[in-house]
Amino acid sequence: MEYFTLNDGNRIPAVGSGTNSFGKEGGFAGVFTGSTKEMLSCIEAGYRLFDTAESYGNEAVIGNAVRESGVSRGEFFLETKMKIRSRGDEPWPVLGRKETEAAIQRSLEKLGTDYIDIYLMHHPANTPEELRAVWTTLEEYHGNGVLRSIGVCNFSAEDLDQLLGFCRIRPVINQIRINPETPNSAIAEHCRKNGIIPMAWSPLNFTAHRSELEDIAEKYGVSWSKLLLNYNWRNGIISIPKSHSAEHQRDNIDVFGFSISDDDMAAIGSLYDLSAPERV
Ligand SMILES: NC(=O)c1ccc[n+]([C@@H]2O[C@H](COP(=O)([O-])OP(=O)(O)OC[C@H]3O[C@@H](n4cnc5c(N)ncnc54)[C@H](OP(=O)(O)O)[C@@H]3O)[C@@H](O)[C@H]2O)c1
């Protein structure tokens, strides 16, 4: 496994696993089964970074699998997210310190752990006051060791600037959608300039340019998905692919054993649709 060093000094695997449909039948919004089978096959394949969220409803599945696996808690990087009202949601009260503490507590209980490796705001705050109240509470829980690292998701460059304008502790990552159909490259660049690592959600969930990617991948004797996950790593991006297939899980973590030439890095980069609107 390759690692990145976060701006707070903690190290993180360059590839982890998404989990938003784990412990369910029928996808993200499917029927909850509580099964740990996908988690256990990931752990057996070598994954240690897992991305979940309170809104996925499966934090207990992640925690149960960690304990069932027999691998020590200290080897894992458990990442979860606090629900923030996202665009399109029904209005709900602006979150403050009390709600943030309660959300952290709920995640700790569901995961069955006394610390969380990375805790993220799932969406940008709805008001500057909400941002300040939530973030300063996260800073406090980072200070007392309950949240080892803190970060954000789906933040635009403007959202990040607002946070960077007052925070004591900078977010370590911004988890955004990054793939050839939604490159979000200006946001990723803004993250890098500020020492924040972009983390790609849905890195493999797109259909464009498969055949061009396959042609380049063939030169290295790998699949298009391995090519892309290696490309992300070379570009300083953490990826969290998700698969229900044990074979794909093994493929998606074994992505570092080849070196893409500079010409092919440029060729892959040219497949990213830079005219696509920034979409977080
Ligand atoms: N912060 C946010 O707002 C946000 C939003 C969305 C997602 N996320 C996180 O990001 C994670 C990843 O996104 P995602 O779930 O869309 O995952 P993804 O890995 O980008 O795409 C999943 C799809 O790719 C397929 N796949 C995986 N590996 C493959 C391989 N090696 N070859 C061919 N197909 C492959 C899967 O099918 P198989 O199961 O058949 O392999 C599945 O259909 C989520 O699980 C969640 O944790 C965060």
The ligand as an SDF file (V2000), in Angstrom:
LIG
                    3D

 48 52  0  0  0  0  0  0  0  0999 V2000
  -19.1410   12.3540    0.0210 N   0  0  0  0  0  0  0  0  0  0  0  0
  -20.1520   12.0910   -0.7820 C   0  0  0  0  0  0  0  0  0  0  0  0
  -21.0780   12.9170   -0.9440 O   0  0  0  0  0  0  0  0  0  0  0  0
  -20.1840   10.7850   -1.5050 C   0  0  0  0  0  0  0  0  0  0  0  0
  -21.0970   10.5800   -2.5560 C   0  0  0  0  0  0  0  0  0  0  0  0
  -21.0960    9.3350   -3.2180 C   0  0  0  0  0  0  0  0  0  0  0  0
  -20.2070    8.3490   -2.8100 C   0  0  0  0  0  0  0  0  0  0  0  0
  -19.3580    8.5640   -1.7470 N   0  0  0  0  0  0  0  0  0  0  0  0
  -18.4320    7.5040   -1.2880 C   0  0  0  0  0  0  0  0  0  0  0  0
  -17.6240    7.1070   -2.3880 O   0  0  0  0  0  0  0  0  0  0  0  0
  -17.6690    5.6820   -2.5030 C   0  0  0  0  0  0  0  0  0  0  0  0
  -17.3350    5.2530   -3.9180 C   0  0  0  0  0  0  0  0  0  0  0  0
  -18.2870    5.7260   -4.8520 O   0  0  0  0  0  0  0  0  0  0  0  0
  -19.1850    4.6590   -5.6050 P   0  0  0  0  0  0  0  0  0  0  0  0
  -19.9060    3.8250   -4.6260 O   0  0  0  0  0  0  0  0  0  0  0  0
  -19.9520    5.3890   -6.6360 O   0  0  0  0  0  0  0  0  0  0  0  0
  -18.0500    3.6740   -6.2150 O   0  0  0  0  0  0  0  0  0  0  0  0
  -17.2410    3.4900   -7.5450 P   0  0  0  0  0  0  0  0  0  0  0  0
  -16.1970    2.5180   -7.1620 O   0  0  0  0  0  0  0  0  0  0  0  0
  -16.8080    4.7320   -8.1930 O   0  0  0  0  0  0  0  0  0  0  0  0
  -18.3070    2.7940   -8.4950 O   0  0  0  0  0  0  0  0  0  0  0  0
  -18.9570    1.6300   -8.1200 C   0  0  0  0  0  0  0  0  0  0  0  0
  -19.3260    0.8680   -9.3750 C   0  0  0  0  0  0  0  0  0  0  0  0
  -18.1170    0.4780  -10.0480 O   0  0  0  0  0  0  0  0  0  0  0  0
  -18.1020   -0.9480  -10.1970 C   0  0  0  0  0  0  0  0  0  0  0  0
  -16.7060   -1.3900  -10.0210 N   0  0  0  0  0  0  0  0  0  0  0  0
  -15.9420   -1.3130   -8.9020 C   0  0  0  0  0  0  0  0  0  0  0  0
  -14.7190   -1.8220   -9.1370 N   0  0  0  0  0  0  0  0  0  0  0  0
  -14.7120   -2.2150  -10.4270 C   0  0  0  0  0  0  0  0  0  0  0  0
  -13.7140   -2.8290  -11.2360 C   0  0  0  0  0  0  0  0  0  0  0  0
  -12.5000   -3.1110  -10.7810 N   0  0  0  0  0  0  0  0  0  0  0  0
  -14.0450   -3.1080  -12.5400 N   0  0  0  0  0  0  0  0  0  0  0  0
  -15.2740   -2.8200  -13.0240 C   0  0  0  0  0  0  0  0  0  0  0  0
  -16.2580   -2.2380  -12.2860 N   0  0  0  0  0  0  0  0  0  0  0  0
  -15.9640   -1.9480  -11.0000 C   0  0  0  0  0  0  0  0  0  0  0  0
  -19.0220   -1.4870   -9.1230 C   0  0  0  0  0  0  0  0  0  0  0  0
  -19.6050   -2.7120   -9.5170 O   0  0  0  0  0  0  0  0  0  0  0  0
  -19.2820   -4.1100   -8.7510 P   0  0  0  0  0  0  0  0  0  0  0  0
  -19.8720   -4.0020   -7.3770 O   0  0  0  0  0  0  0  0  0  0  0  0
  -19.9430   -5.1230   -9.6040 O   0  0  0  0  0  0  0  0  0  0  0  0
  -17.7970   -4.2670   -8.7360 O   0  0  0  0  0  0  0  0  0  0  0  0
  -20.0860   -0.3960   -9.0440 C   0  0  0  0  0  0  0  0  0  0  0  0
  -21.0550   -0.5730  -10.0520 O   0  0  0  0  0  0  0  0  0  0  0  0
  -19.0850    5.3530   -1.9830 C   0  0  0  0  0  0  0  0  0  0  0  0
  -19.2540    3.9790   -1.7020 O   0  0  0  0  0  0  0  0  0  0  0  0
  -19.1370    6.2540   -0.7750 C   0  0  0  0  0  0  0  0  0  0  0  0
  -18.4230    5.6510    0.2920 O   0  0  0  0  0  0  0  0  0  0  0  0
  -19.3300    9.7630   -1.1220 C   0  0  0  0  0  0  0  0  0  0  0  0
  1  2  1  0
  2  3  2  0
  2  4  1  0
  4  5  1  0
  4 48  2  0
  5  6  2  0
  6  7  1  0
  7  8  2  0
  8  9  1  0
  8 48  1  0
  9 10  1  0
  9 46  1  0
 10 11  1  0
 11 12  1  0
 11 44  1  0
 12 13  1  0
 13 14  1  0
 14 15  2  0
 14 16  1  0
 14 17  1  0
 17 18  1  0
 18 19  2  0
 18 20  1  0
 18 21  1  0
 21 22  1  0
 22 23  1  0
 23 24  1  0
 23 42  1  0
 24 25  1  0
 25 26  1  0
 25 36  1  0
 26 27  1  0
 26 35  1  0
 27 28  2  0
 28 29  1  0
 29 30  1  0
 29 35  2  0
 30 31  1  0
 30 32  2  0
 32 33  1  0
 33 34  2  0
 34 35  1  0
 36 37  1  0
 36 42  1  0
 37 38  1  0
 38 39  2  0
 38 40  1  0
 38 41  1  0
 42 43  1  0
 44 45  1  0
 44 46  1  0
 46 47  1  0
M  CHG  2   8   1  16  -1
M  END
$$$$
